[in-house]
Each structure stands twice: as C-alpha cells, then as structure tokens.
C-alpha cells in the first residue's frame, strides 16, 4: 500500500472542501480498481493505510467503513478485511454490445427491475433528440440494473407514445427493452450511440436506488437508439455508480475529414436536419 501511494504520488488535502476520510475512500476505491483485486483478496489493514497516506487511524477507519458500507469489503473476525464479491464490474457499453443483458449470459447475475413506466409530456431535450413536436407524448421507462444483487445503474429511456402505443400497458418482454421492441412492435435496433460525462447524482430518488449519498460521483451516460432505417426511436440517460469500468475501442483514420465522432448536441442537430 505504501509503495502504491508513493508511486502514484497520491496526496490528501486538509484544505479541500471534501473531508479527508472521503478523499481517502476514493483513493482506496482506485487502489481496488488498479490492482484488479477480486473477491477473497486480502485488503491492507488500517494501520498500513494510515501510514501510506499519512492520516490518522480514525480517518483510515472511517474510509474503510465507507468501503464496507458500500459493499466493497467484508470483515472476518480474527482474520482481517477482504474484498467482497461483486465489487469490480467491467462493461463494454461502448463496443458492439448493444444490450447490457448480452454481456452477462452464463457469468454474473444481472437483474433488471422496472421502477416506473408511464406516459408524460416530452422534456425539451427528449423531443429534440427524437425529432418530436414540442410537448409531444412520450413513454418514460425507468429501470434499476443490479449485478450480483449490487445496484450499478439507473436508466431512463424515452420513446414516442404514438410510435409505441400501449407500451406501458404490459411488462417488458424478457425484462429487455430491445426484445420488447422486436417482439411486440417488429422494430429491430441496429445501433446505439452513447456519450459519457463525469457528474454527480443530483436526484434523491436516483441516489436511493443506487444506495449512494446525494452528490456522490457518478458516470452519466446519454444515448440514442436507432433502427435499421436510421430512425432515432429512443433516447436514454443512465446514472452509473462508482466501481464500474468501461471498455472502448478507437480506430485511426488517414484523413481528418474521415472523423465520425460527434457530440450529443451535434448528433441531435444532424438528426433534426434529416427529418422530413
């Protein structure tokens, strides 16, 4: 632990607005990620943590308690502290895996729970993204996704109520949005575009579902879902809690004019320009 802290030149600041114990908690999370620790691996004792980061024992204890409370660690009386099961999750949401469900077949247990599915007036950003008239009716679908019983993300998906009439009247097919669109509406998804942003949780409802404090750091994922005919049929926003890593693949182009990456706003503007 001491070599890790020195090698990465990690330092805590007593002058920062963020409490020392929380700074240390975040660094210990990073330690778990970067060392690729797995369930059952031994975690350093509080004395070693305090010495490595030059903090008091109570500060190290409170940081460790934060890890325990969030399911990163478990303690065994007389043996020590160990990495808990299911702490580290790696997803490929930026690759060719369209559905989150497809990444966990035969491996870890993914559970999707519908929190709400209702009709409402489209927020401005949703109507812009889907090319709908201002105030059009949309379906709002909120789901909580958990991996090995640990909540990892809350996703909000919006679809045109006219395009998908009666969507809210029945449960999802196989707990899957894509399966529901395909089997109930004969709509096949061809691609998804996603944008990631470092953020914090501002909604108490989302914080409660993810079992994290309000203003805790999260990864905000926004996305557009397209059919084979290049029609944007759904937009989504996902709130991803800490402890989730993503795989992404980038390819070089010989000419700058071959650049394909666009911001969310650029993509929405382009889609609006292509609308009939």
C-alpha positions as CSV (number, residue, x, y, z in Angstrom):
1,X,0.0,0.0,0.0
2,X,2.8,2.4,0.9
3,X,4.6,1.8,-2.4
4,X,1.4,2.2,-4.3
5,X,0.7,5.6,-2.7
6,X,4.3,6.8,-3.3
7,X,4.5,5.5,-6.9
8,X,1.3,7.3,-7.9
9,X,2.1,10.4,-5.8
10,X,-1.3,10.4,-4.3
11,X,-1.8,13.0,-1.6
12,X,-4.7,14.2,0.5
13,X,-5.5,17.8,1.2
14,X,-6.7,19.1,4.5
15,X,-7.6,22.4,2.9
16,X,-10.1,20.9,0.4
17,X,-13.8,21.1,0.9
18,X,-14.1,17.3,0.7
19,X,-13.4,15.6,4.0
20,X,-10.2,13.7,4.4
21,X,-11.9,10.4,5.0
22,X,-13.9,10.7,1.8
23,X,-10.7,11.7,-0.2
24,X,-9.1,8.5,1.2
25,X,-12.1,6.4,0.5
26,X,-12.0,7.5,-3.2
27,X,-8.2,6.7,-3.4
28,X,-8.8,3.2,-1.8
29,X,-11.5,2.6,-4.4
30,X,-8.9,3.4,-7.1
31,X,-6.5,1.1,-5.4
32,X,-9.0,-1.8,-5.7
33,X,-9.6,-1.0,-9.4
34,X,-5.9,-0.5,-10.4
35,X,-4.7,-3.6,-8.6
36,X,-7.6,-5.6,-10.0
37,X,-8.4,-7.1,-6.6
38,X,-11.0,-9.8,-6.6
39,X,-13.4,-11.4,-4.1
40,X,-11.5,-13.0,-1.3
41,X,-8.3,-11.0,-1.8
42,X,-6.9,-9.6,1.5
43,X,-7.2,-5.8,2.0
44,X,-4.5,-3.8,3.8
45,X,-5.1,-3.2,7.5
46,X,-6.0,0.3,8.7
47,X,-2.5,0.8,10.2
48,X,-0.9,0.3,6.8
49,X,-3.4,2.6,5.1
50,X,-2.9,5.4,7.7
51,X,0.9,5.2,7.3
52,X,0.8,5.1,3.5
53,X,-1.4,8.2,3.2
54,X,-0.1,10.0,6.3
55,X,-3.5,10.2,8.0
56,X,-4.7,9.3,11.5
57,X,-6.1,5.9,12.4
58,X,-9.6,7.2,12.8
59,X,-9.5,8.7,9.3
60,X,-8.4,5.4,7.9
61,X,-11.1,3.6,9.9
62,X,-13.8,5.9,8.6
63,X,-12.6,5.4,5.0
64,X,-12.6,1.7,5.4
65,X,-16.1,1.9,7.0
66,X,-17.3,3.7,3.8
67,X,-15.9,0.8,1.7
68,X,-17.6,-1.7,4.0
69,X,-21.0,0.1,3.9
70,X,-20.9,0.2,0.1
71,X,-20.2,-3.4,-0.3
72,X,-16.5,-3.2,-1.4
73,X,-15.2,-5.0,1.7
74,X,-16.1,-7.6,4.2
75,X,-14.5,-8.3,7.6
76,X,-14.0,-11.7,9.2
77,X,-13.4,-11.7,13.0
78,X,-9.9,-12.8,13.8
79,X,-8.8,-13.0,10.2
80,X,-8.9,-9.5,8.7
81,X,-10.6,-7.5,5.9
82,X,-11.2,-8.9,2.4
83,X,-12.5,-7.8,-0.9
84,X,-16.2,-8.6,-1.1
85,X,-17.8,-10.4,-4.0
86,X,-19.0,-8.4,-7.0
87,X,-17.1,-5.3,-6.3
88,X,-15.4,-4.9,-9.7
89,X,-17.7,-4.7,-12.8
90,X,-16.4,-4.2,-16.3
91,X,-18.8,-3.4,-19.1
92,X,-18.5,-2.9,-22.9
93,X,-21.2,-0.3,-23.4
94,X,-19.0,1.5,-25.9
95,X,-18.4,-1.5,-28.1
96,X,-20.6,-3.6,-30.4
97,X,-22.6,-5.0,-27.4
98,X,-25.9,-3.3,-27.9
99,X,-27.7,-4.8,-24.9
100,X,-26.3,-4.9,-21.4
101,X,-28.0,-8.3,-20.9
102,X,-25.9,-9.9,-23.5
103,X,-22.7,-9.3,-21.5
104,X,-23.8,-11.4,-18.5
105,X,-25.1,-14.6,-20.0
106,X,-23.7,-17.5,-18.1
107,X,-21.5,-15.2,-16.0
108,X,-22.6,-12.8,-13.3
109,X,-26.3,-12.4,-12.4
110,X,-27.9,-9.3,-14.0
111,X,-31.3,-8.3,-12.6
112,X,-33.4,-5.5,-14.2
113,X,-36.3,-4.1,-12.3
114,X,-38.8,-1.6,-13.8
115,X,-39.3,1.3,-11.4
116,X,-41.8,3.1,-13.5
117,X,-43.3,3.0,-17.0
118,X,-45.7,5.9,-17.7
119,X,-46.8,8.4,-20.3
120,X,-45.9,12.0,-20.0
121,X,-45.1,15.2,-21.9
122,X,-41.7,15.1,-23.5
123,X,-39.0,17.2,-21.9
124,X,-37.5,19.6,-24.4
125,X,-34.2,17.7,-24.8
126,X,-36.2,14.5,-25.5
127,X,-38.4,16.0,-28.2
128,X,-35.3,17.5,-29.8
129,X,-33.4,14.2,-29.7
130,X,-36.3,12.2,-31.2
131,X,-37.5,14.8,-33.6
132,X,-40.9,15.1,-31.9
133,X,-43.1,18.2,-31.7
134,X,-42.6,20.3,-28.5
135,X,-44.7,18.7,-25.7
136,X,-45.4,15.5,-27.6
137,X,-46.4,12.5,-25.6
138,X,-43.7,10.0,-24.7
139,X,-43.2,6.9,-22.7
140,X,-40.8,7.2,-19.7
141,X,-39.2,4.0,-18.6
142,X,-37.0,3.9,-15.5
143,X,-35.2,0.7,-14.7
144,X,-32.7,-0.3,-12.0
145,X,-30.0,-2.7,-13.1
146,X,-28.2,-4.8,-10.5
147,X,-25.3,-7.2,-10.9
148,X,-25.0,-9.9,-8.3
149,X,-27.5,-8.0,-6.2
150,X,-25.5,-4.8,-6.2
151,X,-27.2,-1.8,-7.8
152,X,-25.0,-0.5,-10.6
153,X,-27.1,1.8,-12.8
154,X,-30.4,3.6,-13.1
155,X,-31.5,4.1,-16.7
156,X,-34.2,6.4,-18.0
157,X,-35.5,5.7,-21.5
158,X,-37.9,7.8,-23.5
159,X,-39.9,6.6,-26.6
160,X,-42.6,8.2,-28.7
161,X,-46.1,7.3,-27.3
162,X,-47.6,7.4,-30.8
163,X,-44.9,5.2,-32.3
164,X,-45.2,2.6,-29.5
165,X,-48.8,2.8,-28.5
166,X,-49.7,0.7,-25.4
167,X,-46.1,0.2,-24.4
168,X,-46.8,1.0,-20.7
169,X,-49.7,-1.4,-20.5
170,X,-47.6,-4.6,-20.4
171,X,-44.4,-5.7,-18.8
172,X,-41.2,-5.8,-20.8
173,X,-40.6,-9.0,-22.8
174,X,-37.8,-11.0,-21.0
175,X,-37.1,-7.8,-19.0
176,X,-35.5,-6.4,-22.1
177,X,-36.3,-3.2,-24.0
178,X,-34.8,-4.5,-27.2
179,X,-36.7,-7.8,-27.0
180,X,-39.9,-5.8,-26.4
181,X,-39.4,-3.6,-29.4
182,X,-38.6,-6.5,-31.6
183,X,-41.3,-8.9,-30.5
184,X,-44.1,-6.5,-29.8
185,X,-43.6,-3.8,-32.4
186,X,-41.4,-5.6,-35.0
187,X,-38.8,-3.0,-34.6
188,X,-35.1,-4.1,-34.7
189,X,-32.4,-2.0,-33.1
190,X,-29.3,-1.7,-35.4
191,X,-27.1,0.6,-33.3
192,X,-26.7,2.7,-30.2
193,X,-24.7,5.9,-29.7
194,X,-23.5,6.8,-26.2
195,X,-21.8,9.8,-24.6
196,X,-20.2,9.7,-21.2
197,X,-19.8,12.5,-18.7
198,X,-18.3,12.6,-15.2
199,X,-21.0,14.0,-13.0
200,X,-22.7,13.7,-9.6
201,X,-26.0,12.3,-8.5
202,X,-28.4,15.3,-8.1
203,X,-31.7,13.3,-7.7
204,X,-32.5,11.9,-4.3
205,X,-34.6,9.2,-6.0
206,X,-31.6,8.0,-8.1
207,X,-29.3,8.2,-5.0
208,X,-31.7,6.0,-3.0
209,X,-31.9,3.4,-5.8
210,X,-28.2,3.2,-6.2
211,X,-27.7,3.2,-2.4
212,X,-25.2,6.1,-2.6
213,X,-25.3,9.6,-1.0
214,X,-26.7,12.6,-2.8
215,X,-23.9,14.4,-4.7
216,X,-21.8,11.3,-4.9
217,X,-19.7,10.9,-8.1
218,X,-21.4,9.0,-10.9
219,X,-20.9,8.5,-14.6
220,X,-23.7,10.0,-16.7
221,X,-24.3,8.1,-19.9
222,X,-26.6,9.6,-22.6
223,X,-27.6,7.7,-25.7
224,X,-29.6,7.4,-28.8
225,X,-31.1,4.2,-30.2
226,X,-31.6,3.7,-33.9
227,X,-33.4,1.3,-36.1
228,X,-32.0,-0.3,-39.3
229,X,-33.6,2.6,-41.2
230,X,-31.5,5.1,-39.2
231,X,-34.6,6.3,-37.3
232,X,-33.9,7.6,-33.7
233,X,-36.6,5.8,-31.8
234,X,-35.4,6.2,-28.2
235,X,-33.1,8.4,-26.1
236,X,-31.7,7.3,-22.8
237,X,-29.9,8.6,-19.8
238,X,-28.2,6.3,-17.4
239,X,-26.7,7.1,-14.0
240,X,-23.8,4.7,-13.2
241,X,-22.4,4.4,-9.7
242,X,-18.7,4.2,-8.9
243,X,-16.9,1.0,-9.4
244,X,-17.9,0.4,-13.0
245,X,-15.3,0.4,-15.8
246,X,-15.9,0.6,-19.5
247,X,-14.1,-0.8,-22.5
248,X,-13.9,1.3,-25.6
249,X,-12.1,0.7,-28.9
250,X,-10.9,3.6,-31.2
251,X,-9.6,3.4,-34.8
252,X,-7.4,5.9,-36.6
253,X,-8.4,7.5,-39.9
254,X,-5.9,8.5,-42.6
255,X,-7.7,11.8,-43.1
256,X,-9.1,14.2,-40.6
257,X,-12.2,14.5,-42.8
258,X,-12.9,10.9,-42.1
259,X,-13.7,11.8,-38.4
260,X,-17.0,10.2,-37.3
261,X,-17.2,11.2,-33.7
262,X,-19.9,13.8,-32.8
263,X,-21.1,15.3,-29.6
264,X,-24.6,14.6,-28.4
265,X,-25.7,18.1,-29.5
266,X,-24.1,17.7,-33.0
267,X,-25.9,14.4,-33.4
268,X,-29.3,15.8,-32.4
269,X,-28.9,18.7,-34.8
270,X,-27.9,16.4,-37.6
271,X,-30.9,14.2,-37.0
272,X,-33.2,17.2,-36.9
273,X,-31.8,18.3,-40.2
274,X,-32.6,15.0,-41.8
275,X,-36.2,14.9,-40.5
276,X,-38.8,15.1,-43.2
